[in-house]
Structure formats: structure tokens, C-alpha cells
Amino acid sequence: MRFVLVLATQDDDRILTVTEKLTAAYWTGTARGAPTRARAFHLLGQMLSTVGTGLIRPHTGQ
């Protein structure tokens, strides 16, 4: 949720900083030459895919 709020600021410097931090820690990055917002939305897409996959998987014991 915080990442979406950063995207909403439309502050490219702040978006790039947060995108870099999250990518380095948890996700697959995009080419460094790609525009900041494209990199950020690529990261957001990865996050949403992971969450969606978690919602689709059957829960054990049910």
C-alpha cells in the first residue's frame, strides 16, 4: 500500500528511490535505462501477481 501512495506522489526521484530499495530487497528489477515509472509499474505488477497467486492457491486443511 505504501508503494502505491509513493506512486501517487508523481515525484520521480522518490518513486525511483523506493523502487530501487524494494527491487534490491525482494523483487526482480527492470533495466536501469527504463523510465522510472515503467520500472515502478513493473515492480507493482510483480507484487500484484504474487498476491493474486496467494489468493488462488488452495489452503491446506480445508
CHARMM internal coordinates of N, CA and C (Angstrom, degrees):
IC EDIT
DIST 1 N 1 CA 1.4409
DIST 1 CA 1 C 1.5243
ANGL 1 N 1 CA 1 C 110.82
DIST 1 C 2 N 1.3057
ANGL 1 CA 1 C 2 N 116.48
DIHE 1 N 1 CA 1 C 2 N -41.40
DIST 2 N 2 CA 1.4681
ANGL 1 C 2 N 2 CA 119.23
DIHE 1 CA 1 C 2 N 2 CA -179.94
DIST 2 CA 2 C 1.5233
ANGL 2 N 2 CA 2 C 111.21
DIHE 1 C 2 N 2 CA 2 C -60.93
DIST 2 C 3 N 1.3361
ANGL 2 CA 2 C 3 N 115.42
DIHE 2 N 2 CA 2 C 3 N -37.91
DIST 3 N 3 CA 1.4604
ANGL 2 C 3 N 3 CA 119.61
DIHE 2 CA 2 C 3 N 3 CA -179.71
DIST 3 CA 3 C 1.5318
ANGL 3 N 3 CA 3 C 110.61
DIHE 2 C 3 N 3 CA 3 C -62.33
DIST 3 C 4 N 1.3038
ANGL 3 CA 3 C 4 N 117.76
DIHE 3 N 3 CA 3 C 4 N -41.36
DIST 4 N 4 CA 1.4666
ANGL 3 C 4 N 4 CA 121.62
DIHE 3 CA 3 C 4 N 4 CA 178.03
DIST 4 CA 4 C 1.5277
ANGL 4 N 4 CA 4 C 110.11
DIHE 3 C 4 N 4 CA 4 C -62.99
DIST 4 C 5 N 1.3100
ANGL 4 CA 4 C 5 N 117.33
DIHE 4 N 4 CA 4 C 5 N -38.52
DIST 5 N 5 CA 1.4666
ANGL 4 C 5 N 5 CA 120.38
DIHE 4 CA 4 C 5 N 5 CA 177.87
DIST 5 CA 5 C 1.5262
ANGL 5 N 5 CA 5 C 110.96
DIHE 4 C 5 N 5 CA 5 C -64.98
DIST 5 C 6 N 1.3225
ANGL 5 CA 5 C 6 N 116.94
DIHE 5 N 5 CA 5 C 6 N -37.58
DIST 6 N 6 CA 1.4664
ANGL 5 C 6 N 6 CA 120.11
DIHE 5 CA 5 C 6 N 6 CA 176.89
DIST 6 CA 6 C 1.5301
ANGL 6 N 6 CA 6 C 109.24
DIHE 5 C 6 N 6 CA 6 C -65.07
DIST 6 C 7 N 1.3297
ANGL 6 CA 6 C 7 N 117.12
DIHE 6 N 6 CA 6 C 7 N -42.00
DIST 7 N 7 CA 1.4674
ANGL 6 C 7 N 7 CA 119.84
DIHE 6 CA 6 C 7 N 7 CA 177.48
DIST 7 CA 7 C 1.5267
ANGL 7 N 7 CA 7 C 110.98
DIHE 6 C 7 N 7 CA 7 C -59.51
DIST 7 C 8 N 1.3022
ANGL 7 CA 7 C 8 N 116.57
DIHE 7 N 7 CA 7 C 8 N -37.59
DIST 8 N 8 CA 1.4617
ANGL 7 C 8 N 8 CA 121.14
DIHE 7 CA 7 C 8 N 8 CA -178.54
DIST 8 CA 8 C 1.5296
ANGL 8 N 8 CA 8 C 112.62
DIHE 7 C 8 N 8 CA 8 C -66.03
DIST 8 C 9 N 1.3272
ANGL 8 CA 8 C 9 N 118.06
DIHE 8 N 8 CA 8 C 9 N -22.12
DIST 9 N 9 CA 1.4609
ANGL 8 C 9 N 9 CA 120.33
DIHE 8 CA 8 C 9 N 9 CA 179.49
DIST 9 CA 9 C 1.5192
ANGL 9 N 9 CA 9 C 111.94
DIHE 8 C 9 N 9 CA 9 C -67.99
DIST 9 C 10 N 1.3321
ANGL 9 CA 9 C 10 N 117.34
DIHE 9 N 9 CA 9 C 10 N -24.35
DIST 10 N 10 CA 1.4601
ANGL 9 C 10 N 10 CA 123.95
DIHE 9 CA 9 C 10 N 10 CA -176.85
DIST 10 CA 10 C 1.5287
ANGL 10 N 10 CA 10 C 111.83
DIHE 9 C 10 N 10 CA 10 C 58.35
DIST 10 C 11 N 1.3143
ANGL 10 CA 10 C 11 N 116.74
DIHE 10 N 10 CA 10 C 11 N 25.89
DIST 11 N 11 CA 1.4601
ANGL 10 C 11 N 11 CA 123.37
DIHE 10 CA 10 C 11 N 11 CA 177.07
DIST 11 CA 11 C 1.5296
ANGL 11 N 11 CA 11 C 107.01
DIHE 10 C 11 N 11 CA 11 C -96.78
DIST 11 C 12 N 1.3364
ANGL 11 CA 11 C 12 N 116.34
DIHE 11 N 11 CA 11 C 12 N 100.52
DIST 12 N 12 CA 1.4611
ANGL 11 C 12 N 12 CA 120.47
DIHE 11 CA 11 C 12 N 12 CA -173.75
DIST 12 CA 12 C 1.5245
ANGL 12 N 12 CA 12 C 113.37
DIHE 11 C 12 N 12 CA 12 C -57.13
DIST 12 C 13 N 1.3072
ANGL 12 CA 12 C 13 N 118.06
DIHE 12 N 12 CA 12 C 13 N -36.90
DIST 13 N 13 CA 1.4728
ANGL 12 C 13 N 13 CA 119.96
DIHE 12 CA 12 C 13 N 13 CA 179.29
DIST 13 CA 13 C 1.5255
ANGL 13 N 13 CA 13 C 110.86
DIHE 12 C 13 N 13 CA 13 C -64.12
DIST 13 C 14 N 1.3065
ANGL 13 CA 13 C 14 N 116.11
DIHE 13 N 13 CA 13 C 14 N -45.18
DIST 14 N 14 CA 1.4687
ANGL 13 C 14 N 14 CA 120.39
DIHE 13 CA 13 C 14 N 14 CA -179.87
DIST 14 CA 14 C 1.5326
ANGL 14 N 14 CA 14 C 110.48
DIHE 13 C 14 N 14 CA 14 C -67.47
DIST 14 C 15 N 1.3301
ANGL 14 CA 14 C 15 N 116.81
DIHE 14 N 14 CA 14 C 15 N -42.15
DIST 15 N 15 CA 1.4646
ANGL 14 C 15 N 15 CA 121.14
DIHE 14 CA 14 C 15 N 15 CA 178.90
DIST 15 CA 15 C 1.5170
ANGL 15 N 15 CA 15 C 110.10
DIHE 14 C 15 N 15 CA 15 C -60.42
DIST 15 C 16 N 1.3299
ANGL 15 CA 15 C 16 N 117.05
DIHE 15 N 15 CA 15 C 16 N -45.28
DIST 16 N 16 CA 1.4644
ANGL 15 C 16 N 16 CA 120.74
DIHE 15 CA 15 C 16 N 16 CA -179.52
DIST 16 CA 16 C 1.5241
ANGL 16 N 16 CA 16 C 111.22
DIHE 15 C 16 N 16 CA 16 C -63.08
DIST 16 C 17 N 1.3081
ANGL 16 CA 16 C 17 N 117.44
DIHE 16 N 16 CA 16 C 17 N -42.70
DIST 17 N 17 CA 1.4620
ANGL 16 C 17 N 17 CA 121.40
DIHE 16 CA 16 C 17 N 17 CA 179.52
DIST 17 CA 17 C 1.5223
ANGL 17 N 17 CA 17 C 111.48
DIHE 16 C 17 N 17 CA 17 C -59.79
DIST 17 C 18 N 1.3123
ANGL 17 CA 17 C 18 N 116.74
DIHE 17 N 17 CA 17 C 18 N -48.27
DIST 18 N 18 CA 1.4648
ANGL 17 C 18 N 18 CA 120.96
DIHE 17 CA 17 C 18 N 18 CA -178.68
DIST 18 CA 18 C 1.5276
ANGL 18 N 18 CA 18 C 110.52
DIHE 17 C 18 N 18 CA 18 C -68.32
DIST 18 C 19 N 1.3348
ANGL 18 CA 18 C 19 N 116.73
DIHE 18 N 18 CA 18 C 19 N -40.61
DIST 19 N 19 CA 1.4662
ANGL 18 C 19 N 19 CA 120.72
DIHE 18 CA 18 C 19 N 19 CA 178.78
DIST 19 CA 19 C 1.5267
ANGL 19 N 19 CA 19 C 110.24
DIHE 18 C 19 N 19 CA 19 C -60.17
DIST 19 C 20 N 1.3242
ANGL 19 CA 19 C 20 N 116.81
DIHE 19 N 19 CA 19 C 20 N -45.34
DIST 20 N 20 CA 1.4647
ANGL 19 C 20 N 20 CA 121.12
DIHE 19 CA 19 C 20 N 20 CA 178.89
DIST 20 CA 20 C 1.5231
ANGL 20 N 20 CA 20 C 111.51
DIHE 19 C 20 N 20 CA 20 C -61.26
DIST 20 C 21 N 1.3179
ANGL 20 CA 20 C 21 N 117.18
DIHE 20 N 20 CA 20 C 21 N -44.50
DIST 21 N 21 CA 1.4644
ANGL 20 C 21 N 21 CA 120.65
DIHE 20 CA 20 C 21 N 21 CA -179.10
DIST 21 CA 21 C 1.5236
ANGL 21 N 21 CA 21 C 111.53
DIHE 20 C 21 N 21 CA 21 C -63.33
DIST 21 C 22 N 1.3156
ANGL 21 CA 21 C 22 N 117.01
DIHE 21 N 21 CA 21 C 22 N -46.29
DIST 22 N 22 CA 1.4627
ANGL 21 C 22 N 22 CA 120.60
DIHE 21 CA 21 C 22 N 22 CA -179.22
DIST 22 CA 22 C 1.5221
ANGL 22 N 22 CA 22 C 111.50
DIHE 21 C 22 N 22 CA 22 C -67.69
DIST 22 C 23 N 1.3232
ANGL 22 CA 22 C 23 N 116.54
DIHE 22 N 22 CA 22 C 23 N -41.19
DIST 23 N 23 CA 1.4592
ANGL 22 C 23 N 23 CA 120.31
DIHE 22 CA 22 C 23 N 23 CA -179.48
DIST 23 CA 23 C 1.5207
ANGL 23 N 23 CA 23 C 110.38
DIHE 22 C 23 N 23 CA 23 C -63.31
DIST 23 C 24 N 1.3056
ANGL 23 CA 23 C 24 N 116.37
DIHE 23 N 23 CA 23 C 24 N -44.65
DIST 24 N 24 CA 1.4661
ANGL 23 C 24 N 24 CA 120.03
DIHE 23 CA 23 C 24 N 24 CA -179.27
DIST 24 CA 24 C 1.5222
ANGL 24 N 24 CA 24 C 111.69
DIHE 23 C 24 N 24 CA 24 C -63.44
DIST 24 C 25 N 1.3152
ANGL 24 CA 24 C 25 N 116.85
DIHE 24 N 24 CA 24 C 25 N -32.89
DIST 25 N 25 CA 1.4599
ANGL 24 C 25 N 25 CA 120.65
DIHE 24 CA 24 C 25 N 25 CA -175.20
DIST 25 CA 25 C 1.5236
ANGL 25 N 25 CA 25 C 113.62
DIHE 24 C 25 N 25 CA 25 C -86.44
DIST 25 C 26 N 1.3240
ANGL 25 CA 25 C 26 N 118.28
DIHE 25 N 25 CA 25 C 26 N -38.53
DIST 26 N 26 CA 1.4561
ANGL 25 C 26 N 26 CA 119.36
DIHE 25 CA 25 C 26 N 26 CA -167.70
DIST 26 CA 26 C 1.5295
ANGL 26 N 26 CA 26 C 117.26
DIHE 25 C 26 N 26 CA 26 C -134.65
DIST 26 C 27 N 1.3253
ANGL 26 CA 26 C 27 N 119.46
DIHE 26 N 26 CA 26 C 27 N -23.58
DIST 27 N 27 CA 1.4551
ANGL 26 C 27 N 27 CA 121.06
DIHE 26 CA 26 C 27 N 27 CA -164.33
DIST 27 CA 27 C 1.5151
ANGL 27 N 27 CA 27 C 112.56
DIHE 26 C 27 N 27 CA 27 C -125.81
DIST 27 C 28 N 1.3315
ANGL 27 CA 27 C 28 N 115.53
DIHE 27 N 27 CA 27 C 28 N 170.54
DIST 28 N 28 CA 1.4536
ANGL 27 C 28 N 28 CA 122.75
DIHE 27 CA 27 C 28 N 28 CA 176.00
DIST 28 CA 28 C 1.5258
ANGL 28 N 28 CA 28 C 108.41
DIHE 27 C 28 N 28 CA 28 C -85.49
DIST 28 C 29 N 1.2990
ANGL 28 CA 28 C 29 N 116.25
DIHE 28 N 28 CA 28 C 29 N 128.67
DIST 29 N 29 CA 1.4569
ANGL 28 C 29 N 29 CA 119.95
DIHE 28 CA 28 C 29 N 29 CA -177.36
DIST 29 CA 29 C 1.5105
ANGL 29 N 29 CA 29 C 113.23
DIHE 28 C 29 N 29 CA 29 C -84.37
DIST 29 C 30 N 1.3103
ANGL 29 CA 29 C 30 N 115.48
DIHE 29 N 29 CA 29 C 30 N 170.54
DIST 30 N 30 CA 1.4510
ANGL 29 C 30 N 30 CA 122.43
DIHE 29 CA 29 C 30 N 30 CA 173.84
DIST 30 CA 30 C 1.5170
ANGL 30 N 30 CA 30 C 107.49
DIHE 29 C 30 N 30 CA 30 C -105.08
DIST 30 C 31 N 1.3084
ANGL 30 CA 30 C 31 N 115.16
DIHE 30 N 30 CA 30 C 31 N 173.98
DIST 31 N 31 CA 1.4738
ANGL 30 C 31 N 31 CA 119.88
DIHE 30 CA 30 C 31 N 31 CA 178.56
DIST 31 CA 31 C 1.5236
ANGL 31 N 31 CA 31 C 109.73
DIHE 30 C 31 N 31 CA 31 C -59.21
DIST 31 C 32 N 1.3066
ANGL 31 CA 31 C 32 N 116.20
DIHE 31 N 31 CA 31 C 32 N 135.49
DIST 32 N 32 CA 1.4652
ANGL 31 C 32 N 32 CA 120.13
DIHE 31 CA 31 C 32 N 32 CA -177.86
DIST 32 CA 32 C 1.5240
ANGL 32 N 32 CA 32 C 112.23
DIHE 31 C 32 N 32 CA 32 C -62.74
DIST 32 C 33 N 1.3137
ANGL 32 CA 32 C 33 N 117.96
DIHE 32 N 32 CA 32 C 33 N -22.03
DIST 33 N 33 CA 1.4603
ANGL 32 C 33 N 33 CA 120.94
DIHE 32 CA 32 C 33 N 33 CA 179.46
DIST 33 CA 33 C 1.5209
ANGL 33 N 33 CA 33 C 113.76
DIHE 32 C 33 N 33 CA 33 C -80.38
DIST 33 C 34 N 1.3271
ANGL 33 CA 33 C 34 N 116.95
DIHE 33 N 33 CA 33 C 34 N -9.25
DIST 34 N 34 CA 1.4641
ANGL 33 C 34 N 34 CA 120.75
DIHE 33 CA 33 C 34 N 34 CA -179.96
DIST 34 CA 34 C 1.5309
ANGL 34 N 34 CA 34 C 109.64
DIHE 33 C 34 N 34 CA 34 C -69.72
DIST 34 C 35 N 1.3196
ANGL 34 CA 34 C 35 N 116.87
DIHE 34 N 34 CA 34 C 35 N 150.32
DIST 35 N 35 CA 1.4734
ANGL 34 C 35 N 35 CA 119.43
DIHE 34 CA 34 C 35 N 35 CA 177.87
DIST 35 CA 35 C 1.5363
ANGL 35 N 35 CA 35 C 111.10
DIHE 34 C 35 N 35 CA 35 C -58.65
DIST 35 C 36 N 1.3122
ANGL 35 CA 35 C 36 N 115.58
DIHE 35 N 35 CA 35 C 36 N 149.24
DIST 36 N 36 CA 1.4640
ANGL 35 C 36 N 36 CA 122.30
DIHE 35 CA 35 C 36 N 36 CA -176.70
DIST 36 CA 36 C 1.5196
ANGL 36 N 36 CA 36 C 112.61
DIHE 35 C 36 N 36 CA 36 C -53.51
DIST 36 C 37 N 1.2953
ANGL 36 CA 36 C 37 N 117.34
DIHE 36 N 36 CA 36 C 37 N -49.04
DIST 37 N 37 CA 1.4675
ANGL 36 C 37 N 37 CA 119.98
DIHE 36 CA 36 C 37 N 37 CA -176.31
DIST 37 CA 37 C 1.5228
ANGL 37 N 37 CA 37 C 111.36
DIHE 36 C 37 N 37 CA 37 C -68.21
DIST 37 C 38 N 1.3325
ANGL 37 CA 37 C 38 N 117.50
DIHE 37 N 37 CA 37 C 38 N -34.34
DIST 38 N 38 CA 1.4639
ANGL 37 C 38 N 38 CA 119.90
DIHE 37 CA 37 C 38 N 38 CA 176.53
DIST 38 CA 38 C 1.5270
ANGL 38 N 38 CA 38 C 110.02
DIHE 37 C 38 N 38 CA 38 C -64.11
DIST 38 C 39 N 1.3250
ANGL 38 CA 38 C 39 N 116.47
DIHE 38 N 38 CA 38 C 39 N -41.35
DIST 39 N 39 CA 1.4643
ANGL 38 C 39 N 39 CA 120.43
DIHE 38 CA 38 C 39 N 39 CA 177.22
DIST 39 CA 39 C 1.5258
ANGL 39 N 39 CA 39 C 110.79
DIHE 38 C 39 N 39 CA 39 C -62.97
DIST 39 C 40 N 1.3200
ANGL 39 CA 39 C 40 N 116.23
DIHE 39 N 39 CA 39 C 40 N -42.65
DIST 40 N 40 CA 1.4596
ANGL 39 C 40 N 40 CA 120.70
DIHE 39 CA 39 C 40 N 40 CA -178.78
DIST 40 CA 40 C 1.5280
ANGL 40 N 40 CA 40 C 111.08
DIHE 39 C 40 N 40 CA 40 C -65.27
DIST 40 C 41 N 1.3282
ANGL 40 CA 40 C 41 N 117.24
DIHE 40 N 40 CA 40 C 41 N -42.26
DIST 41 N 41 CA 1.4633
ANGL 40 C 41 N 41 CA 119.53
DIHE 40 CA 40 C 41 N 41 CA -179.90
DIST 41 CA 41 C 1.5231
ANGL 41 N 41 CA 41 C 111.77
DIHE 40 C 41 N 41 CA 41 C -71.66
DIST 41 C 42 N 1.3138
ANGL 41 CA 41 C 42 N 117.92
DIHE 41 N 41 CA 41 C 42 N -29.61
DIST 42 N 42 CA 1.4650
ANGL 41 C 42 N 42 CA 120.58
DIHE 41 CA 41 C 42 N 42 CA 172.76
DIST 42 CA 42 C 1.5243
ANGL 42 N 42 CA 42 C 109.52
DIHE 41 C 42 N 42 CA 42 C -62.33
DIST 42 C 43 N 1.3111
ANGL 42 CA 42 C 43 N 116.49
DIHE 42 N 42 CA 42 C 43 N -44.62
DIST 43 N 43 CA 1.4615
ANGL 42 C 43 N 43 CA 121.45
DIHE 42 CA 42 C 43 N 43 CA 177.88
DIST 43 CA 43 C 1.5262
ANGL 43 N 43 CA 43 C 110.85
DIHE 42 C 43 N 43 CA 43 C -63.28
DIST 43 C 44 N 1.3252
ANGL 43 CA 43 C 44 N 117.14
DIHE 43 N 43 CA 43 C 44 N -44.32
DIST 44 N 44 CA 1.4610
ANGL 43 C 44 N 44 CA 121.03
DIHE 43 CA 43 C 44 N 44 CA 178.66
DIST 44 CA 44 C 1.5287
ANGL 44 N 44 CA 44 C 110.46
DIHE 43 C 44 N 44 CA 44 C -60.62
DIST 44 C 45 N 1.3277
ANGL 44 CA 44 C 45 N 116.99
DIHE 44 N 44 CA 44 C 45 N -40.05
DIST 45 N 45 CA 1.4572
ANGL 44 C 45 N 45 CA 120.92
DIHE 44 CA 44 C 45 N 45 CA 177.28
DIST 45 CA 45 C 1.5198
ANGL 45 N 45 CA 45 C 112.24
DIHE 44 C 45 N 45 CA 45 C -60.50
DIST 45 C 46 N 1.3323
ANGL 45 CA 45 C 46 N 116.67
DIHE 45 N 45 CA 45 C 46 N -41.56
DIST 46 N 46 CA 1.4661
ANGL 45 C 46 N 46 CA 120.76
DIHE 45 CA 45 C 46 N 46 CA 176.61
DIST 46 CA 46 C 1.5264
ANGL 46 N 46 CA 46 C 110.80
DIHE 45 C 46 N 46 CA 46 C -61.72
DIST 46 C 47 N 1.3179
ANGL 46 CA 46 C 47 N 116.04
DIHE 46 N 46 CA 46 C 47 N -43.06
DIST 47 N 47 CA 1.4627
ANGL 46 C 47 N 47 CA 120.44
DIHE 46 CA 46 C 47 N 47 CA -179.51
DIST 47 CA 47 C 1.5296
ANGL 47 N 47 CA 47 C 110.68
DIHE 46 C 47 N 47 CA 47 C -62.31
DIST 47 C 48 N 1.3196
ANGL 47 CA 47 C 48 N 116.29
DIHE 47 N 47 CA 47 C 48 N -46.73
DIST 48 N 48 CA 1.4611
ANGL 47 C 48 N 48 CA 120.45
DIHE 47 CA 47 C 48 N 48 CA -178.48
DIST 48 CA 48 C 1.5272
ANGL 48 N 48 CA 48 C 111.69
DIHE 47 C 48 N 48 CA 48 C -65.90
DIST 48 C 49 N 1.3227
ANGL 48 CA 48 C 49 N 117.21
DIHE 48 N 48 CA 48 C 49 N -37.22
DIST 49 N 49 CA 1.4669
ANGL 48 C 49 N 49 CA 120.57
DIHE 48 CA 48 C 49 N 49 CA 177.20
DIST 49 CA 49 C 1.5210
ANGL 49 N 49 CA 49 C 111.00
DIHE 48 C 49 N 49 CA 49 C -63.48
DIST 49 C 50 N 1.3148
ANGL 49 CA 49 C 50 N 116.49
DIHE 49 N 49 CA 49 C 50 N -41.56
DIST 50 N 50 CA 1.4629
ANGL 49 C 50 N 50 CA 120.90
DIHE 49 CA 49 C 50 N 50 CA 179.68
DIST 50 CA 50 C 1.5224
ANGL 50 N 50 CA 50 C 110.82
DIHE 49 C 50 N 50 CA 50 C -65.04
DIST 50 C 51 N 1.3074
ANGL 50 CA 50 C 51 N 116.08
DIHE 50 N 50 CA 50 C 51 N -43.91
DIST 51 N 51 CA 1.4665
ANGL 50 C 51 N 51 CA 119.87
DIHE 50 CA 50 C 51 N 51 CA 178.47
DIST 51 CA 51 C 1.5188
ANGL 51 N 51 CA 51 C 109.96
DIHE 50 C 51 N 51 CA 51 C -64.70
DIST 51 C 52 N 1.3208
ANGL 51 CA 51 C 52 N 117.50
DIHE 51 N 51 CA 51 C 52 N -44.21
DIST 52 N 52 CA 1.4546
ANGL 51 C 52 N 52 CA 121.39
DIHE 51 CA 51 C 52 N 52 CA 179.90
DIST 52 CA 52 C 1.5084
ANGL 52 N 52 CA 52 C 112.55
DIHE 51 C 52 N 52 CA 52 C -61.27
DIST 52 C 53 N 1.3292
ANGL 52 CA 52 C 53 N 116.90
DIHE 52 N 52 CA 52 C 53 N -40.68
DIST 53 N 53 CA 1.4546
ANGL 52 C 53 N 53 CA 121.32
DIHE 52 CA 52 C 53 N 53 CA 177.73
DIST 53 CA 53 C 1.5196
ANGL 53 N 53 CA 53 C 110.12
DIHE 52 C 53 N 53 CA 53 C -63.33
DIST 53 C 54 N 1.3083
ANGL 53 CA 53 C 54 N 117.12
DIHE 53 N 53 CA 53 C 54 N -39.32
DIST 54 N 54 CA 1.4637
ANGL 53 C 54 N 54 CA 121.15
DIHE 53 CA 53 C 54 N 54 CA 178.31
DIST 54 CA 54 C 1.5150
ANGL 54 N 54 CA 54 C 112.52
DIHE 53 C 54 N 54 CA 54 C -64.92
DIST 54 C 55 N 1.3080
ANGL 54 CA 54 C 55 N 117.28
DIHE 54 N 54 CA 54 C 55 N -30.24
DIST 55 N 55 CA 1.4577
ANGL 54 C 55 N 55 CA 120.86
DIHE 54 CA 54 C 55 N 55 CA 179.68
DIST 55 CA 55 C 1.5248
ANGL 55 N 55 CA 55 C 112.08
DIHE 54 C 55 N 55 CA 55 C -78.78
DIST 55 C 56 N 1.3202
ANGL 55 CA 55 C 56 N 117.08
DIHE 55 N 55 CA 55 C 56 N -27.00
DIST 56 N 56 CA 1.4592
ANGL 55 C 56 N 56 CA 121.85
DIHE 55 CA 55 C 56 N 56 CA -176.44
DIST 56 CA 56 C 1.5287
ANGL 56 N 56 CA 56 C 112.11
DIHE 55 C 56 N 56 CA 56 C -82.76
DIST 56 C 57 N 1.3185
ANGL 56 CA 56 C 57 N 116.90
DIHE 56 N 56 CA 56 C 57 N -34.14
DIST 57 N 57 CA 1.4729
ANGL 56 C 57 N 57 CA 120.50
DIHE 56 CA 56 C 57 N 57 CA -177.23
DIST 57 CA 57 C 1.5148
ANGL 57 N 57 CA 57 C 111.54
DIHE 56 C 57 N 57 CA 57 C -60.38
DIST 57 C 58 N 1.3403
ANGL 57 CA 57 C 58 N 115.94
DIHE 57 N 57 CA 57 C 58 N 136.96
DIST 58 N 58 CA 1.4678
ANGL 57 C 58 N 58 CA 117.93
DIHE 57 CA 57 C 58 N 58 CA 176.59
DIST 58 CA 58 C 1.5265
ANGL 58 N 58 CA 58 C 110.05
DIHE 57 C 58 N 58 CA 58 C -68.40
DIST 58 C 59 N 1.2925
ANGL 58 CA 58 C 59 N 115.64
DIHE 58 N 58 CA 58 C 59 N 142.94
DIST 59 N 59 CA 1.4539
ANGL 58 C 59 N 59 CA 121.26
DIHE 58 CA 58 C 59 N 59 CA 178.88
DIST 59 CA 59 C 1.5272
ANGL 59 N 59 CA 59 C 108.48
DIHE 58 C 59 N 59 CA 59 C -83.68
DIST 59 C 60 N 1.3048
ANGL 59 CA 59 C 60 N 116.78
DIHE 59 N 59 CA 59 C 60 N 136.86
DIST 60 N 60 CA 1.4524
ANGL 59 C 60 N 60 CA 120.36
DIHE 59 CA 59 C 60 N 60 CA 179.45
DIST 60 CA 60 C 1.5244
ANGL 60 N 60 CA 60 C 109.68
DIHE 59 C 60 N 60 CA 60 C -70.57
DIST 60 C 61 N 1.3239
ANGL 60 CA 60 C 61 N 115.60
DIHE 60 N 60 CA 60 C 61 N 145.41
DIST 61 N 61 CA 1.4498
ANGL 60 C 61 N 61 CA 120.23
DIHE 60 CA 60 C 61 N 61 CA 176.80
DIST 61 CA 61 C 1.5091
ANGL 61 N 61 CA 61 C 114.08
DIHE 60 C 61 N 61 CA 61 C 86.09
DIST 61 C 62 N 1.3317
ANGL 61 CA 61 C 62 N 116.52
DIHE 61 N 61 CA 61 C 62 N 9.16
DIST 62 N 62 CA 1.4705
ANGL 61 C 62 N 62 CA 118.17
DIHE 61 CA 61 C 62 N 62 CA 179.91
DIST 62 CA 62 C 1.4979
ANGL 62 N 62 CA 62 C 110.38
DIHE 61 C 62 N 62 CA 62 C -113.61
END
COOR INIT
IC SEED 1 N 1 CA 1 C
IC BUILD
